[in-house]
Amino acid sequence: MVPHGLTANRVVAAVGCLALGFLALAQPAAAQEEPPRFIEVDPMLAAEKGTEPWDVHAALRDVHSRFALFGEGDRAFTSLRLVGDNRMYETNTGPGDEYYLWNGGPAICQYSTQFSSGCYFQSFGIPIMWSVPRSEWVRYLVEGVESMQNVRGDPPGFSVLWNGEVFARPKDINAADGLVGTLLSGVVSTEDGSCLDHSAGLGGCNMGAGYQLLPGSNCPETWSYGGTVWLGDRPIPPDNWIALFEDQGTDFRWNRWQVPEALKDPTKFMGNNFATYGHFNDYNSTTLKKFGEVVPGGVGEPTRQGYPLGLDFYFDAFSFTIPTVANAKFWAALIVNNSEELYGVAHDYDSIYWGIGGWPGRRQDGDNYFIMERGAWVSAESSDLNSPECQDADPIPLVGQSCEGFNSSRPDGFEAGAHGIMILKSPIGDLRNKLFTTVGSPFYMPGHPLAGDTITYNHAVNWNFGTWGDVFNSGTDRMRFGVMSDTKENILDGSACSDFVGGGLGDRWSTFQSNEWPDGDMCAPKWYVPGDWQYVSGRPLGAHDGPDTLHLPGCGPTGCPETWRDTTWQGWSANRYGNLSQHSLGPFRLEAGDTTEIILAMYSGRDSVTFEAFTEGIYDFYLGLFQGPEAPPRVTIQSLDLGSGITPGSEADAEVTLVWDEAAEEYVDPFIAKFADDMEIAAAGTELAVIRDANPGIVDRIRERAADNLEQLLIFRSCDGGSTFDADGDCDGDEAYDALGNTVEPGWQAYAILTPDASGDFPNTWSDGTVTAGVTYLYSILG
């Protein structure tokens, strides 16, 4: 079925630092005829489904054959071309699910933060997963789906699907079938400096030649249907959100798939830097082979437990040149319940759980925290410099373990950077719902039914490889479901608490972190009730009355550990090392044919100041409706190198003067400072005023970020202040053209990243003598 309000610009994808060199990737068929721009849908089928005869999405669904095509051939990749000091990639199987990628031999630095001495990968994988309880399977049987009698499991009926590949576990979630020639143009990556080239470190992701590419907003030949149409979503200007709110009142929802196309800006992409899109699901041909006769029309005994749910993900991924969010990848996915197409019955899911793993990389010794008011999960190393292990805490009471037993042998902390995932919107809550209770906001409506739905996830676990491998990787679907739902009887799956996994206390602590430890039930799930919170959107029909519960490590009756500090509510150490942290949300309802949405931001920073600034910047940016300071538009990476500067040439120098605040003894970012000034005096009704009024205190927070400790400087350059674009930066007037022969929009070139000299100081001026005089420069602080 077509998602409610879903039209031709709704299939979407994500980006980062390419992975998976060891997997054979699909190559374009040289002899393949150019696909039509649209595929005509049978009019009777269109009438039955309520779609138009030329609906692109209906065409995509009709093209794929459930059992004929091999989903791996529809895999595709891209970088997100970030202008910050991060490298990020994207695939059409999830927001970051590939591990240990290789590029012709050397490992590539994926989801990593760049330092002057190299880069640290912040995550070795960001898998996603979804699950349902046994009750959904029972309802399928009642609804007459006979093939469901073949579901494996003891007891059968629990189902957990995910896209992880650690320990050679095959994916349950993969690219949808039939994408090549429709959503994907079949074009592959190059190393020739064109828009197909993603081989750069910064601004790319070290991707070699020959990878099938996702559509890229800056590269029309990668667009869908042979490079003829962009199917990604388009942004909604703030004024149009306000108009929709004023029109709908208490019926208003932050659901972009229900926003009329007339309220979207067709001239822009979802990011001001780079955007991509894609489609994956759990019932592609690769996945269905595992389930055999569980699915109607399938053949053979299933090789795994559970069953596919029939969920489709249409996603956009995008990035911005705005300094406050330059290290972030935004990922927005529409989730559609297409179970009827798979099983022949309109199955309304009452209790779905969705999860994501942050899986800290660096040196795999992450301390993980949960900032619920920001929808964030954050991670830095054990023994981080702001929070020495056991600084304020007694040790976790494990036999044979002292406090020092949880210390890393290396005092790395933020020296290796930090990593975060913010769930901005989910089926159980949306951070933008805070605007309903924000005095002065144009969305102020305290009586709105979703005014309190601002918590976006409610379950989490921090594991090391051993316990995770025993439970989530090699355990049963019932155990995996138990972890995602924090239900004791399912996690134990028939075993006694004392026999859980290896019978060790560490396994029980890692998995449960019981509030009753050590004097009561060691296998009682942790719990925390935040006031009278009870979510409304997506709430299961049979849910209990009264407050809902958060199940988060270290949290208890009196609250959760303060971020970067050591103490749990019991006074024990909160810093349990673990590199397989994951969090989930649910249960939520999703009726047959209906749509819901997940919006994420994945980001990292090199130090505590930078990381905290990005955390606040992303939060403000989202509540500001993805509107912020207009950084140099449509940036092209010309030569983004780390170093102490560019060696002056023989031609005239063009200087950039660094602004030093004598009183604060800090460099000031004039770009951000000017934006704060402009926002403060913005006239009512303008976009800047809308952002300011919706976020009290945002001007002061922006000014705080404008005066930062300078560690790196990002230099943009333009021949005339950004009004034209020169192809090679030599300012001889030759404009650049895209693959369709159109002149590239005016913009700036991200030209260089500068670092301090050996003494840690920057010169007050920086010269680039390699271009003619008159070049305009703009800089922004990165550290």
N, C-alpha and C positions, 0 to 999 in steps of 0.2 A: 504493500500500500504506500501511497505517497504521504510523507509526513505532512501534518497540518501546515499549510502555508508554504510548503517547500517547492521552490521553483528552480529555474535553470541555473541560478547562481548559488547553489547550496552544497556542492560537494567540496570537501576541504582536506588539508593536510598539515604537516609539521616539519621542523627543521633542526639541524644541529651538525654534528661532526662525524660524518659517515662511518658506517660499520659494516662488518660482514664481508671481508675480502675473500674468505674461504668458501663462500657460497656461490655457486654458479648463478650468474645473473642473466636475465633475459636480454637478448640483443634484438634490435629492430629487424624485421624481415625486409630485406632490401627490395624484394619483388612485390611486396604487399601494395595493393592499390590504395590510393589516398582515401581515407574513410569519409563518408558524407558528414556534413556538419551536424545533421540530425538524422535519426533513424525513425522512420514512420512507425507508429504504433497502430495495431489493428483497431479500427474505430469501435468495434464491439467490445474489445478488451478495455479500451479507453473509457467507454461509457460505464462499463462494469466497475472500474476502479475509480471513477470520478475524476479522470485526468483528461487533459487536452490531447488530441491525436498527435501533437508534435512535442509532447513533454519529454525533455531530455532524460530525466531520471527514470521515467517509465521505460524509456528505450534502453537505458543501461541495465535495468533489471531483466528485461526481456532478452537482451543479448546473451547474458551469462547462462550457461548450462550447468545445472547443479552438479552433474557428475562427469562432464566431458573435459573441462579445462583444468589445468594444474595451477593452483593459486600462486605457487612460487614464481611462475613466469610473469605475474603481474606485480611483483615487487619493484619498488622504485625508491629513490633516495634524493636528498638534496642537502646543502648546507643552508643556514639561515642568514648568512652574510652579515653577522653582527658587526657593529662598528665599535663596540667596547673591547675589552680584553678577554672575552670568552670565545670558545669555539663550541658550536652546537650543530647537530645534524637532525634530520627527520627522515622517517620512513613511513610507508603507508601500511604498517602493521602495528603502530602504536607511537606514543610520543618520544620514546627513547629506549627501545627494547633490545638493541643489539649490543653484544659484548665482545671484547677482545678483538677488535677489528684490525685487520692487517691490510696494508697497501703495498703490494709487491715485496713484502718482506718486513719492513720496519713497522712497528705498531704506531697507529695514529693516535693523537691526543684528543680523545673525545670528551664531550661535556666537560671541558677543562678551562682553567683560569691561567692566563699567561703571566708569568713573572719574568723579570729580566734575565733570570738564570735558566729559564725553560718554562714548562707548564706542569701543573698538577691536574690530573683528571679528577673531577669532583664526584662523579658517579660512574660506576662501571655498568650501569643499566638502570632504566626506569621502566620496569614492567607494569602492566595494568592487568586487572583480573575482575571477573564478576562471578557471582554464585547465587544459588537459590536453595531453599530448604526442601526437604522430602515432600512437604505438603503440595508443592507445585506439581511434582510427578504424579501424586495420587489424583490430583484434579485432572491431569492429562488423561489418565486411565478412565476416569469417570466421563470425560468428554468423548471417549470412544477412540482414542489414538492407540490402536492395537500394537503398533511397532514399539511402543513404550514398554511393553512387557519384556523386551529384550535388554533393558538397561541393566548394566552390571553394577555390582556393589553388594555389601553385606553389612547392613541392609541396603537395598538399592534405593535410588531416588534422589540422593544429594548430587549436586553438580557444581563444579568449580572449573572455570576455563580461564586460561591466562596465556600471555605471549612470551613467557620467559624461555630461555634456552640454556640456562646454566646446567651443568652436568649432562649436557646433550639431550635434555628433555625437549621433545618436539613441541612446536607451537600449537595451541588450541585456537589462537586468534591470528588471522592472516589476511593478506590483501584479498579483496573481493575478486571474484572471477570476471573475466571479460573486460578488463580495464584497458588493455593495450589496443590502440586504435580508437578508443572512445575517450575515456578520461585521460589516459596517457597517450602522448604522441609517439612513444617508442624511441625518442631521441636519447642518446647516451652522453655521458660526461666526456669532456676533452681536457687537454692540457695546453691549449693554444691561445689562452688569453681572451677568448670570447666569453659571451654570457653563459656558455656551457661549461666553463672552466671553474671548478670548485676546489682546485688543488692547493690554493693558498692556505697558510695556517690561519692567521687572523683574517677575517672577512671571508673565510671558506672553512674547510674542515679536512684538508689534506686528502681529498678524494682523488683517486687516480682516474685515468681514462677508462671508459667502457661500462660505467654504472648506468643503468636505466634511471632517467631523471623524472622526478615529480615536476609538475608545472611550476614555473618560477615567474613572479610578476615582472621581473626585469628582462625576461627572455621569451618573447612571443612564440618562437618556434617550439617551445616545450608545452604550449597550451593545448587544451583538449581538441579532439576531432581534427587532428592534423595541423595544429597550431592556428586554429581559426576562431576559437572562442574561449573566454576565461569563465570558468564555472565557480570560482571562489566567491564567497560572500562579499558584500560591500558594506562600508561603515554607515552608521546611523548618526547624523549630526545631533549634538545636544539639544538644539531647539526643537528638533523633531521628536526626540524622546519626551520633551516637556509637553509638546502639543498632544502626543498620544496619551500621556498621563492625564492631562486636563480633560481630554475627551472621554476617557474610560473610567476615571475615578477609582473606586474600590475594585473594579474588574481588571485594573492595569497589572501587567506582569512584565518582568524583564526578559521576555522570551523573544529573541530576535527572529525566530522562524515564524512568528505570528505578526511581525511588523510588516505592513504593506510595502511593497517594493517602491512605491512612490515616495516613501519617507527615507529611502537609502540614497547615498551619493554614488551614482554609477560611474563617476569620473575618478574615484579613488579606490585603492586596495585596502585591505584590512590593516596593514601597517604602512608607515610612511617610508620604510626602508626596503622590506622584502616580505612577500607573502607566498604561500603555497597551499595546496589542498589535496585531499585524497579520500579513500573509502576502504574500510576494512570491516570484517564481520567474523562471526563464529560458525558460519555454515558455508564457507567456501569449499571447493573440491578437496583441497589439501586436508582440511579438518574433517570433512564428512567421511573420508576413508577410514578414520579411526573408529567411527561409530557404527559403520556397517548397517545392519538391519534395524538399528534403533530408530533410524529415520525412514519414513515412508519412501519406498523405491530403492533403499540402500541394500547392499548385498554383503553377506559374510558376517561372522561374529564380531562384535565390537572388541577392540583391543584395549579399551580404557573404560573407566567408570564414567557415569554421568551421561549427559546429552547436551547438544548445542541448544541454545535458547532462541536462535533466530533473531539476534540483535545486529543491526547495521549501525556503523559509526561513519558519519560524514563530517570531516574535520577540516578546519583552517588552522594554519600556523603562521605567525607573523612576528615581525620585529620592528623596532623603532630606532631612529637616530637620536632620540631625545636622551640626554645624558643621564637623567634620573632613572631610566629603565633600559639603558643601552646594553646591559649584561643579561637581559631577560628574553626568553622565548615565551610567547603567548600561544596557547593551544586551546581552541574552542571546538568541541565536538557535539553534534546533534546525534542522539541515540534514538533509534526507531525500533519499535517492537514489530518485526515482520514474521512472528511465529506462525501466523496463518498461512503464509506462503510456503513455509517449511513443513508444517504438520497438517494443514487442511482444516484447522479449527481456529476460531478467534479466541486465543488464550490470553486472558488478562492476567499478567503477573502481579501478584499482590505483595511479594516480598523479595525484591532483588537487592543484593549488596554489590557495591562497586569499590574497587581498591586500587592503590598505586604504591609502588615501592620506590623510595628515594635511593636506597642502596649506596651509601657513601663510599667513595673511592679513596682518593688521596693515599693514605697508608692503611686504610681499612680498619680504623680504630675510632669510629665516630661516636660522639656524644650527641644524642638526638633530643630535641625539645619540641613542644607543641604550643603554638601561640594562637589560641582559638579566636581571639578578637580580630586577628588578621587572616584567619583561615590557613595559617602557615605551619609547616613542618620545617625545622632548621637543624643543621648539623655542622659541627666543627670537630676537631680531633680531641681525643682524650688528652688530659693535661693541658687543655687550652689555656692560653696566657691570662685570660680574664677569669678563669675558674679552675684553679689548681684542684686536683682530685682531693676529695675529703676535706676541703678547706673548712667547711662549716658542718660536717656530717660525721656521724658514726658509720662504720662500714656496713655494707649490706650483710645481714647475718647468714652467711653461707659457711658451712663447715670447711675449715682449712683455708679460708680466704681472709686475708687482712685487707685493710683499706688500700694498701699499696698494691695488692694483687690486681686492682683495676686500673692501675696507672700504666700509661704507655711508657716504654723504655726511652722514648724520644720526646722531649718537651716541645712538640710541634705547635699545637694549638692553632691559632689563626695564621701562623706562619705558612701553613699549607693551604690556607683559604677556607671558605665555608660555602655551603650549598643549601638551597632551599627550594621547596615547592609550595606554592600558595594555591589552594583550591578556592577560587574566587566565586564560583557559582557551581551548585550541584543540585541534584533532585531534592535534597532536604533543606537547602538554604542558599542565600545569596547575600554577599557582603553589601550589595547596593540597597538591600532592604533597610539598611541603617538610615538611608536618606529619608525614609518615612517618618523618622523620629528626630531628625536633625533640624533644629529651629533655624529658620532662614533659608532652608533648602527649597527650591521650587517644587520638590516632591514631598514636602512636609504634609503628612496625613497620619497622625498617630493612631487613628482608628482603622487603618488599612489592615486587612486580615493577615498579611505577611510581615507586619511590622517587627515581629520578634524572630523571624526566620533568618537569623544571621550567622548561625553555626553551620559550617559546610561539611564537616566530617565528625564522626563520633566513635571510631574504634582505631586502635593502633597496637603494634607490638614491636619491640626491639629485640632482634635475634642476632646470634652469631651464626656462622655457616653450619656448625654441627647440629644445633637444635632445629634450625630452619630446614636443613636437609632431611632430618628424620621426620618432621611433621609436614611441612608444606610441599617438599619436593617428592619424597618417597612415601608419604603417608596416604591415607584414604581421602576421597572427596569429602567424606563426613568430617574428618579431622580438619581439612582445609576450610570447609564451611564454618566449623566451630571457631577457628581463629578469626575469620572475617566477621563473625557475628558475636564473638565473646560468649559462647554458650558452653559451659563446662562439660556437660554430658556428651556433646559432639566432639569436643577436642580430645577427650579421653577415649572415645569410641570403644567403650566396653572395658577398658583397662582400669585398674585401681590407681588412685592418685600416686601411691608409693611406687607403682610400676611404670609410671608415665615415661615414655621414651626409654632412656637408659636407666631410669630410676634415680637419677641424680638430682640434687637440689637445684643445681644450675639450670637444668632443663625446665623445672617447674617455675623457677623465678623468672627466667627469660620469657616464658610463655604467659604466665598468669599474673605475676606481681601482685598477689593477693593482698587485699587490705587486712586480712586476718593473720598474715605472716608475722611471727613464726608460731604463734600460740594457738591458732585455729586451723581452718581449712586452707592448706597451702595451694589448693587448686581452685579456689574461688576466684573468678575473674575480678580484676581491679574495677573500681567504679567511682564515679564522681557525678553528682547532680548539680548542675549550674543554676541555682535558684529555682524558678518555676518554669524553666525553658521546656517548651513542647513544640516541636516543629509541626507545621500545617501542610506545606506543599509536599505532595507525594506520599503522605502518611498512609500506611496500610489500613484497609478497611477494618480489620480486626484488632487494631492496636489498642492497648490499654489506655485508660484515662489517667491523668496525672502527669507529673514531670517526666521527661525523658532523661536518659543517663549517658554520660560519656565514659568510655572504657579506654583510658589512656595510661601508658606506663608512668609510674611515679605519682599519679593523681589519686587523691583520696577524699574523705569527707570534708577536709578543710581546703581543698584546692590542689593546684598543680605546681611543680617546681618552677621557680623563676628562671627565665631563660638565661643560660650561661652560668647559673649557680648550681650548687651541688645538692641541695637538700630536698628530699621528698617530704610529704606531709608527716611521715613517721620520724623524720630527722635522720634518715639514712642517706647514703650516697645515691644521688640520682644518676651518676655517670656510669652506667653499665655499658661497656664497649659493645659495639655491634655494627656490622656492615650490611645487615639485611633488614633494616627498618622498613616497615610498611604500614600504611594506614588506610582505612576504608570507611564507607558510609552506608547507612541503610538501617532497617529495610525501607524500601520505597516502592510505590506502586507504579506500574506502567501498563496501561491497557493496550489491547491489540490495536495496531496501527497508530498508536500515539507516539509522541516525541517528548524527550526531555533533553537536558544539556549539562555538560561539564565544561567549565572554563578554568584553565590552569595557567600559572606563570611559573616557569622553571628558571632559576637564576643562581648566580654565585658571585663571590667577591674575594679579593685577595687578603683582606684584613677586616678587623671588626668594624671600623668606621665605615669603610666602603660597603660592607655587607648590610649593616644596619640602615645605611642610607638607601640601598636598593630595596630593602624590605618596606620601608616607609614610602619610597617613591612609587613602587608598584601598587601599594594599597591606595595611595592618593590618586594615582593615574586611573585605576579602575573605578573608584567612586566618582572621579571626574569624567566618566564616560569615554575613556580612552582619548581624552583631549589633554594636551599639555603644551609646553613651550615648543614652538615650531622650530626644530633644529634644521640644519641644512637639508633641503628636500632631495629625495632621490639620489642619495650619495652613491658614488661609484668608488670602489676601492682601487686607487691608482698604484700606490706603493706603500703598504702599511708595514713598517719595519720597526723592530725594537732597537734602540741604540741611544747614544748620547746626543744625537742630532744628525743633520745632513751636512756633509763636507761642503763648505762654500766653494763656488766656482769663480770664474773670472768676470762674470757679468755683475750688474748692479744688484746690491742686496735689498731685499724687502724684509722688514723687521716686524716681529710680533713682540709687543711689550707685555710682560707678565705683571699683573697688578698685585702689589704687596700691601697688606693691611698692617701698618706698623703697630697699632694698638693690640690687635689680636695675634700678631706675629704669624700670620697665615697668608697664603696666596688666596686671591678671590677669583672665582669663576665669573667673568663679566657677563657671559651668556645667561647663566642662571640668575644672577643678581638683577639683570635688566628685566628678565621675565617676571621676577617677583615684584619689581616696581610697576611694571605694566599691569600686572594682575591687581595690585592694590588700588590703582586709580581707574580701573576699567569701568566703563559706563554700564549701568544696569541693562540687562538684556543681551549684552555681548557674550560670546563664548567664554572669554576669560572670567567675566562676572558670574556666569553660571557655575563654573568650576569653583570659584572662590566662595560663593554663597552656599554651595552644596557641601563644602568641606571647611568648617570653621578652623582657623589656625593654620591653614595650608600655606599662606604667605610666609609666616614665620618659619615654618618647616622648610620651605624652599630656600629661604635666606640662610638657614643653618647649613644647608648643603652647599650653598654658594661659597661659603668660607670653609674650606676643607684642607686637610693636610695633603699637600701636593706630592704625589709620588710618580705620576705619569701625566703626560699632557698629550691630548689628541689634537692634531693639527688638521684642519680642513683648509682647502684653498680653492679659489675661484679667480677667473680672469677679471671679473667685474662685479664682485659682490653677490654672485649667485644668479644674475639675471640671464646669463647664457652659459652654455656648457661647451668646453673645448675638449676635443676628442683625446688629445694626448697631454694636455696640461701645459703646452708651450705657448699658449696664448697667441697663436697665429690666426685665430678666427675660424678654424675648421670645426664645424659642429659634428657631433656624433649622431649616428642614425641606428635605429633598431633593425631587426630582421625583416620588418615589413617596409622599410624605407622611410619611416616617419622620423622626424627630428626628435631627439631625446629631450625630455622636459628640462628646463633650466635647473641647475643644481650645483652642488659643491662636490669636491673630491676629498674623501678621507685620505690624507696624504702621508702622515707619519705619526708615530708615537714616540715621544721624547721622554727620557728618563734623566734623573739628576746625575751629576758627576760623582766622582769617588767620595767627595766630602759630604754628599747628600744635598748639595745646593744647586739651584737652577741659576743660570745667568739671568739678568733682568731683561735681556733681549735675546732673541733667537733669529738667526739669519739663514736664508736659503738663497744662495747665489746661483742656483742652477736654472732659474727662470728669469725672464725679463722683468724689469721694474714695473710696478703698477699692479702686481698680483695682490689680491685681497686675501687675507688670512682670518680665520676664526678659530679659537681654541676652546677646549673644554677640559676641565679637570677630571682625571680618571681615578685618582687615589685618595 
